[in-house]
Amino acid sequence: MKVTALFLLSALALLSLSGNARAEVPGTQAKCNSEVNGCTRIYNPVCGTDGYTYPNECELCRENKRREFPVLIKKYGPC
């Protein structure tokens, strides 16, 4: 009984640590529509590689039009 419990706890610990062993992905390019003049007010946040949370992917695209180097999507959701 103790051996089984120890084995299960060890397996659980290894599985929980394996998720953190991945290399950090540098970022994903935002899907931009070149004809967009305005963005919706729908809040669907994206975290940019600049550390700023953008309200949605469209707002990130608008910011990229102003910049010399584009900001990528680090993750979906707030930073």
C-alpha positions as CSV (number, residue, x, y, z in Angstrom):
1,M,0.0,0.0,0.0
2,K,2.8,2.4,0.9
3,V,4.8,1.5,-2.2
4,T,1.8,2.2,-4.4
5,A,1.1,5.6,-2.7
6,L,4.8,6.6,-3.1
7,F,4.7,5.6,-6.7
8,L,1.6,7.6,-7.4
9,L,2.9,10.7,-5.6
10,S,6.2,10.4,-7.6
11,A,4.4,10.1,-10.9
12,L,2.2,13.1,-10.0
13,A,5.2,15.2,-9.1
14,L,7.0,14.3,-12.4
15,L,3.9,15.1,-14.5
16,S,3.4,18.5,-12.8
17,L,7.0,19.4,-13.4
18,S,7.1,18.3,-17.0
19,G,4.8,21.2,-18.1
20,N,7.4,23.7,-17.0
21,A,10.2,22.1,-18.9
22,R,9.1,23.5,-22.3
23,A,11.1,26.2,-24.0
24,E,9.5,29.6,-24.1
25,V,7.9,30.3,-27.5
26,P,9.0,33.8,-28.7
27,G,5.6,34.8,-30.0
28,T,2.9,34.4,-32.6
29,Q,2.3,36.9,-35.3
30,A,-1.1,38.7,-35.0
31,K,-3.7,38.0,-37.7
32,C,-4.2,41.5,-39.1
33,N,-6.6,42.7,-41.8
34,S,-4.9,45.5,-43.8
35,E,-8.2,47.2,-44.5
36,V,-9.2,47.6,-40.9
37,N,-9.7,51.2,-39.9
38,G,-11.3,50.5,-36.5
39,C,-11.5,47.7,-34.0
40,T,-14.5,46.3,-32.1
41,R,-14.8,46.9,-28.4
42,I,-15.0,43.2,-27.6
43,Y,-12.6,42.5,-24.8
44,N,-10.5,39.4,-25.8
45,P,-7.1,40.3,-24.3
46,V,-3.8,39.3,-25.7
47,C,-0.4,39.7,-24.0
48,G,2.2,41.2,-26.3
49,T,5.9,40.5,-26.3
50,D,6.4,44.0,-25.0
51,G,4.7,43.1,-21.8
52,Y,1.5,45.1,-22.5
53,T,-2.0,43.6,-22.4
54,Y,-3.9,44.7,-25.5
55,P,-7.7,44.6,-25.4
56,N,-7.9,42.4,-28.5
57,E,-5.8,41.2,-31.4
58,C,-7.1,44.0,-33.6
59,E,-5.7,46.7,-31.2
60,L,-2.4,44.9,-31.3
61,C,-2.5,45.1,-35.1
62,R,-3.2,48.8,-34.9
63,E,-0.2,49.3,-32.6
64,N,2.0,47.3,-35.0
65,K,1.1,49.7,-37.8
66,R,2.6,52.6,-35.7
67,R,5.8,50.7,-34.8
68,E,8.9,49.9,-36.7
69,F,9.3,46.5,-35.2
70,P,6.0,44.5,-34.7
71,V,4.9,43.2,-31.3
72,L,4.1,39.5,-31.3
73,I,1.4,37.7,-29.2
74,K,3.2,36.1,-26.2
75,K,0.0,34.5,-25.0
76,Y,-3.8,34.8,-25.3
77,G,-5.2,36.4,-22.1
78,P,-3.8,39.2,-20.0
79,C,-0.1,39.5,-19.1
